[in-house]
Amino acid sequence: MGIYEILKSAHSGWRYLVIILLLIAFINALMGYFGNKPYTEGSRKLNVFALISAHIQLLLGLAIYFMHDWYKGDMSVGVQRYWKMEHISMMVIAIILITVGNARSKKRDSARLKHLTIFMYFGLALLIITAAILAMVKVDPSRHLFGM
């Protein structure tokens, strides 16, 4: 098993951690906002762990992207276009939203606004990630929703 296969397996497995942490942070922020709960140190750490896991996923994905030469793919072939442009673009945008949301939440004065910021930015990132997964399933029918 070469480095490419190891990175691909790590990237494939790590995605579950990213999605779970993002969902938990999103739900925590939703409950915090509507429940008018305090923004605790646990909330802050959860958001940072979601952020870090997403950045690790990005680094793994970039390594795979350049090792496999996806950037050289033929744009007229749906699967190659997806991996060359759509997947990477959508995931980078999602990670930018996570990063900006985490940074902006730190600058908010009230706990309610901190929760709202995380809820909005992480929620948008989750929507983009879900759209990318659905697009993958559409262009490559051999893959299913959360499998390989």
Stockholm file with secondary structure:
# STOCKHOLM 1.0

chainA/1-148         MGIYEILKSAHSGWRYLVIILLLIAFINALMGYFGNKPYTEGSRKLNVFALISAHIQLLLGLAIYFMHDWYKGDMSVGVQRYWKMEHISMMVIAIILITVGNARSKKRDSARLKHLTIFMYFGLALLIITAAILAMVKVDPSRHLFGM
#=GR chainA/1-148 SS CCHHHHHHHHHHHHHHHHHHHHHHHHHHHHHHHHTTCCCCHHHHHHHHHHHHHHHHHHHHHHHHHHHTTGGGCCTTSHHHHIIIIIHHHHHHHHHHHHHHHHHHHHHCSSHHHHHHHHHHHHHHHHHHHHHHHHHHHHHCTTSCTTCC
#=GC SS_cons         CCHHHHHHHHHHHHHHHHHHHHHHHHHHHHHHHHTTCCCCHHHHHHHHHHHHHHHHHHHHHHHHHHHTTGGGCCTTSHHHHIIIIIHHHHHHHHHHHHHHHHHHHHHCSSHHHHHHHHHHHHHHHHHHHHHHHHHHHHHCTTSCTTCC
//
